[in-house]
Amino acid sequence: MNRNVEVVVVGGGYGGVTAANSLARRDGVSVTLVNPRPRFVQRIRLHQLVTGSDDAVESFGEVLGGNVRLVVDTASRIDTAERQVSLAGGDTLSYDYLVYAVGSGASDPGVPGAAQFAHSVSDLEGAQRLRSALAATPASGPVTVVGAGPTGLETAAELAELGRKVTLVCGDVLGPSLHARVRRPVARRLARLGVTVLEGPGARVAEVTSDGVRLDDGREVAGAVTIWTAGFRVPDLAARSGLRTDTAGRLVTDATLTSVDDPRIVAAGDAAVITDRHFRMSCQAAVQLGPGAAATLLRRIAGKTPAPVRLLFAGQCLSLGRNEGVTQFSYPNDKVNALSISGRPGAGVKEIACRFTTRQLVSGARKAGSRTTAGAGRTEATRPEDHTTPTSTRRSA
């Protein structure tokens, strides 16, 4: 390699960090990661941030390799012709290759009143606002959680374990991603915690108000705080940049995670979709897609043909409060089966999974080198201990 290959990674979640660390281990490859926040967010712990049992963040100094330059800013557009990323702060970054890893956030429910009155727990800022709202609400004030997927189940149980009066509005069924047999211990745990579960054809929210929700069948559910956990959306950066996306706004790629429009762009995480192949938007997928995207780029840089990325799933781990949980096992293709671990062992498995994921990131960071100073030929947009002032940095072409 006659010169350094410049790679820009857009997004510092699980997929972006694992991709950046994998790329930064290769000599001759310079990696810049762009992220809107100065800290890494553990999305799998955001429900714990709401109740105060975890802050759900890690320093990038711990999980991001020292050979990766961190730029705290937001990408506003990708110019594929010029190979540049425009940043919201006004600067631009040039690249030879780009990893698209912008992640996902709360979806627009499209339900009257939801945007005005409902809280989200799918990103750091939403979880922080929710925590403040709960702190300002009397402990006796009822809480309504809309959505009975993993986020809704974990949030409802976490709050109920603290003594909150919680109603969980499921829509059609409790835990739709779970096997029918595995839903039973989940339902029993919620019942012991005092959670009121509403499910069935009429249990869909038609309107959110300042003091609760109205269901399709006309029932009124009181709620001093309403939390919306149903559905995710991805940023529209790809669409705004003229790249092909699916109906959900995810960047369309081939089996090697390469954009179908541009061989210099690969994707990792929730914001990507492989043509004719579905995978669940999850941390479990992202930590595999990140290294997969890096492998595709490194083979392409070396003049070799990238290989299709393989995804293998083990199941889903749910914490149902701090004391109990459920682990739903699956086949490698992510199809769930009837095997599960529940109770305290289930909670233990979930905690082990969370800690293991963080250890994986820390291990990848160590392999990606120790952080160096500008005088040694590397620059930083923010120090790992600086969590207050976002900074953007220009890189020359």
C-alpha positions in Angstrom: 0.0 0.0 0.0 1.6 3.3 -1.2 -0.5 5.5 1.0 -2.9 5.3 3.9 -6.4 4.3 2.9 -8.9 6.7 4.6 -12.0 5.1 6.0 -14.8 7.1 7.6 -17.2 5.2 9.9 -20.5 7.1 10.3 -22.1 6.0 13.6 -20.6 4.9 16.9 -23.0 2.2 18.0 -22.2 -1.5 18.3 -21.8 -2.0 14.5 -19.8 1.2 14.0 -17.4 0.6 16.9 -16.7 -3.0 16.0 -16.1 -2.1 12.4 -13.8 0.8 13.3 -11.7 -1.4 15.7 -11.4 -4.2 13.2 -10.3 -1.8 10.4 -7.8 0.1 12.7 -5.8 -3.0 13.3 -4.7 -3.1 9.7 -1.5 -1.2 8.7 -2.0 1.4 6.0 -5.7 2.0 7.0 -6.6 5.3 8.8 -10.0 5.3 10.5 -12.2 8.2 11.5 -15.4 7.6 13.4 -18.2 10.2 13.4 -20.7 10.1 16.2 -23.1 12.7 17.5 -22.3 11.9 21.2 -19.0 11.9 23.0 -19.8 8.7 24.8 -20.7 5.2 23.7 -24.4 4.3 24.5 -25.2 0.8 25.7 -28.7 0.6 24.2 -29.3 -2.8 25.8 -29.2 -1.0 29.2 -31.3 2.1 28.4 -34.3 0.7 30.4 -31.9 0.5 33.4 -31.0 4.2 32.9 -34.7 5.0 33.3 -34.8 3.5 36.7 -31.3 4.4 37.8 -29.7 1.0 38.0 -27.1 1.8 35.2 -26.0 4.9 33.3 -26.0 3.0 30.0 -22.9 4.7 28.7 -19.2 3.9 28.4 -16.2 6.2 27.5 -15.1 5.8 23.9 -11.6 5.7 25.5 -12.6 2.3 26.7 -14.4 0.8 23.7 -12.7 2.6 20.8 -9.2 1.8 19.7 -6.5 4.5 20.0 -5.8 4.2 16.3 -9.3 5.4 15.6 -9.9 9.2 15.4 -13.2 10.3 17.0 -15.1 13.2 15.6 -18.1 14.3 17.7 -20.5 15.6 15.1 -23.5 14.5 13.0 -23.2 13.5 9.3 -25.6 15.5 7.3 -24.8 14.3 3.8 -22.6 11.8 1.9 -21.3 13.0 -1.4 -20.4 9.8 -3.2 -19.0 11.6 -6.3 -16.5 13.6 -4.3 -16.2 11.0 -1.6 -16.9 13.4 1.2 -19.1 13.5 4.3 -20.6 16.8 5.2 -21.0 17.4 9.0 -23.7 19.4 10.7 -20.9 21.5 12.3 -19.9 22.8 8.9 -16.8 20.7 8.2 -16.2 17.8 5.8 -14.4 14.5 5.9 -12.9 12.9 2.8 -12.8 9.1 2.5 -11.7 6.3 0.2 -14.2 4.0 1.8 -17.1 4.6 4.1 -18.9 2.4 6.7 -22.6 3.3 7.1 -23.6 2.5 10.7 -26.0 5.2 11.7 -28.2 2.8 13.8 -31.8 3.4 14.6 -34.0 5.3 17.0 -37.7 5.7 18.0 -40.2 5.4 15.2 -43.0 7.9 14.5 -46.0 6.0 15.8 -48.3 7.9 13.5 -50.9 7.9 16.3 -52.6 11.2 17.3 -51.0 12.6 20.4 -48.0 10.2 20.5 -45.4 12.7 19.4 -46.6 15.2 21.9 -47.4 13.1 25.0 -45.5 9.8 24.7 -41.9 9.2 25.9 -39.3 7.0 24.2 -36.6 4.7 25.7 -34.8 3.8 22.4 -32.1 6.4 22.6 -30.0 8.1 25.3 -31.8 11.5 25.2 -35.2 9.9 25.2 -34.4 7.7 28.1 -33.0 10.7 30.1 -36.1 12.7 29.4 -38.2 9.8 30.5 -36.3 9.4 33.7 -36.8 13.1 34.5 -40.5 12.8 33.8 -40.8 9.8 36.1 -38.9 11.7 38.8 -41.4 14.5 38.5 -44.4 12.2 38.8 -45.7 10.8 42.2 -44.7 7.2 42.8 -48.4 6.4 42.9 -48.9 7.8 39.4 -49.8 5.1 36.8 -47.5 4.4 33.9 -48.6 3.1 30.5 -46.1 1.2 28.4 -47.1 0.7 24.7 -45.5 -2.2 22.9 -44.7 -5.7 24.2 -41.5 -6.4 22.3 -38.2 -6.8 24.3 -37.9 -3.0 25.0 -41.5 -2.8 26.3 -41.3 -5.9 28.4 -38.0 -4.9 30.0 -39.2 -1.3 30.7 -42.5 -2.4 32.1 -40.9 -5.0 34.4 -38.1 -2.6 35.5 -40.6 0.1 36.6 -43.0 -2.4 38.2 -40.2 -3.8 40.3 -39.7 -0.3 41.7 -43.3 -0.3 42.8 -44.8 1.7 39.9 -48.3 0.8 38.8 -47.7 -0.3 35.2 -50.1 -1.1 32.4 -48.6 -2.9 29.4 -50.5 -2.3 26.1 -49.4 -5.2 23.8 -51.5 -4.9 20.7 -52.3 -8.4 19.5 -50.0 -10.5 21.7 -47.6 -10.4 24.6 -44.0 -10.8 23.4 -44.6 -11.4 19.7 -41.0 -12.4 19.0 -41.1 -15.1 21.7 -42.1 -18.7 21.3 -45.6 -19.4 22.7 -44.2 -21.5 25.5 -41.7 -18.9 26.5 -44.4 -16.2 26.8 -45.8 -18.1 29.8 -43.0 -17.4 32.3 -42.9 -13.8 31.0 -46.6 -13.5 31.7 -46.2 -15.1 35.1 -43.4 -12.7 36.1 -45.3 -9.6 35.0 -48.3 -10.8 37.0 -46.2 -11.2 40.1 -44.9 -7.7 39.6 -48.4 -6.4 39.4 -48.3 -5.4 35.7 -51.7 -5.1 34.0 -51.3 -6.7 30.5 -53.8 -5.7 27.8 -53.6 -7.8 24.6 -55.9 -8.9 21.8 -57.5 -7.3 18.7 -58.8 -4.3 20.6 -55.6 -3.5 22.5 -54.0 -1.1 20.0 -53.6 2.5 20.9 -55.8 4.9 18.9 -54.8 8.1 20.7 -52.4 9.3 23.3 -53.5 12.1 25.6 -51.9 14.0 28.5 -53.4 11.6 31.0 -53.3 8.2 29.3 -54.3 6.4 26.1 -57.5 5.4 24.2 -57.6 2.0 22.7 -59.2 0.9 19.4 -62.0 -0.7 21.3 -62.8 2.5 23.1 -61.2 1.6 26.5 -59.5 4.5 28.3 -56.2 3.6 30.1 -55.0 6.2 32.6 -51.3 7.0 32.6 -49.5 9.9 34.3 -46.6 8.9 32.0 -46.9 7.1 28.7 -43.9 5.3 27.2 -43.9 4.2 23.5 -41.6 1.3 22.7 -43.2 -0.1 19.5 -41.1 0.1 16.4 -37.8 1.7 15.3 -36.8 4.0 12.5 -33.4 4.7 10.9 -32.0 8.2 10.1 -32.6 9.3 6.5 -29.0 10.1 5.7 -28.8 7.4 3.0 -31.9 8.7 1.2 -30.8 12.3 1.5 -27.5 11.3 -0.1 -29.1 9.7 -3.1 -28.4 6.1 -2.0 -30.9 3.3 -2.5 -33.0 2.4 0.6 -35.9 0.2 1.4 -39.3 1.4 2.5 -38.0 1.7 6.1 -35.1 3.9 5.0 -32.4 1.3 5.4 -29.4 1.3 3.1 -29.8 -1.6 0.6 -26.8 -3.8 0.3 -25.7 -7.0 -1.3 -24.7 -10.1 0.7 -21.2 -8.6 1.4 -22.9 -5.5 3.0 -21.8 -3.4 0.1 -24.2 -0.7 -1.1 -25.9 -1.7 -4.3 -25.1 1.9 -5.6 -21.5 2.3 -4.6 -18.8 -0.3 -4.0 -16.9 2.1 -1.7 -19.8 2.1 0.9 -20.5 -0.8 3.2 -23.1 -0.9 6.0 -23.3 -2.4 9.4 -26.1 -2.5 12.0 -29.8 -1.5 12.1 -29.6 1.0 9.2 -28.7 -1.7 6.6 -30.8 -4.3 4.8 -29.4 -7.1 2.7 -31.2 -7.7 -0.6 -33.6 -10.7 -0.2 -32.4 -11.5 3.3 -34.1 -10.4 6.5 -32.2 -10.0 9.8 -33.5 -8.7 13.1 -32.5 -5.2 14.1 -30.5 -6.0 17.3 -27.2 -5.7 19.1 -26.7 -9.4 18.4 -26.7 -8.7 14.6 -24.7 -5.4 14.9 -21.7 -7.0 16.6 -21.5 -9.5 13.7 -22.2 -7.0 11.0 -19.5 -4.6 12.1 -16.6 -7.0 11.7 -18.3 -8.3 8.5 -18.3 -4.8 7.0 -14.7 -4.4 8.0 -13.7 -7.7 6.3 -15.5 -6.7 3.1 -13.6 -3.4 3.0 -10.2 -5.0 3.8 -10.6 -7.6 1.0 -11.6 -4.9 -1.4 -8.7 -2.7 -0.4 -6.4 -5.8 -1.0 -7.9 -6.3 -4.5 -9.8 -9.4 -3.5 -13.4 -10.4 -3.9 -15.4 -10.0 -0.6 -17.2 -13.0 0.8 -20.9 -13.0 1.8 -21.4 -12.1 5.4 -22.9 -14.9 7.6 -25.1 -14.1 10.6 -25.7 -16.7 13.4 -28.2 -16.1 16.2 -28.4 -17.7 19.6 -31.7 -16.2 20.9 -33.0 -13.3 22.9 -32.2 -12.3 26.5 -34.7 -10.3 28.5 -34.3 -8.8 31.9 -37.7 -8.7 33.8 -36.5 -6.4 36.6 -33.2 -6.9 38.4 -34.1 -10.2 39.9 -35.6 -12.3 37.1 -35.4 -12.7 33.4 -36.0 -15.0 30.4 -33.6 -16.2 27.8 -35.3 -17.3 24.6 -33.2 -19.7 22.5 -33.3 -19.8 18.8 -31.9 -21.7 15.8 -28.9 -20.1 14.0 -31.3 -18.5 11.5 -33.0 -16.7 14.4 -36.2 -18.8 14.4 -37.1 -19.2 18.0 -37.7 -22.6 19.6 -39.4 -23.7 22.8 -36.1 -23.8 24.9 -35.7 -21.1 27.5 -34.1 -20.2 30.9 -36.3 -18.2 33.2 -36.3 -16.8 36.8 -33.0 -15.7 38.4 -30.9 -17.8 36.0 -32.5 -16.0 33.2 -31.6 -12.7 34.7 -28.1 -13.9 35.2 -27.8 -14.9 31.5 -28.9 -11.5 30.4 -26.4 -9.8 32.7 -23.6 -12.0 31.4 -24.6 -11.2 27.8 -24.5 -7.5 28.5 -21.1 -7.7 30.2 -19.7 -10.0 27.5 -20.7 -7.5 24.8 -18.9 -4.7 26.6 -15.8 -6.9 27.1 -15.8 -7.7 23.4 -15.7 -4.0 22.6 -13.0 -3.3 25.1 -10.9 -6.2 23.7 -11.4 -4.9 20.2 -10.2 -1.5 21.3 -7.1 -2.9 22.8 -6.3 -4.8 19.6 -6.8 -1.5 17.7 -3.9 0.1 19.5 -3.3 2.7 22.2 -4.4 6.2 21.8 -1.7 8.6 20.6 -1.2 12.3 20.4 -1.3 14.7 17.4 2.5 15.0 17.6 2.8 11.3 16.8 0.8 11.7 13.7 -2.8 11.1 15.1 -5.4 13.7 16.1 -8.4 13.5 18.3 -11.7 15.4 18.1 -12.3 14.9 21.8 -10.4 13.4 24.7 -12.0 10.2 26.0 -12.6 11.8 29.4 -14.3 14.9 27.8 -18.0 14.2 27.9 -19.3 17.8 27.6 -18.4 19.7 24.5 -18.9 18.1 21.0 -16.2 19.1 18.5 -16.0 18.7 14.8 -12.6 18.3 13.0 -11.7 18.8 9.3 -9.6 16.2 7.6 -7.9 17.2 4.3 -8.5 15.1 1.2 
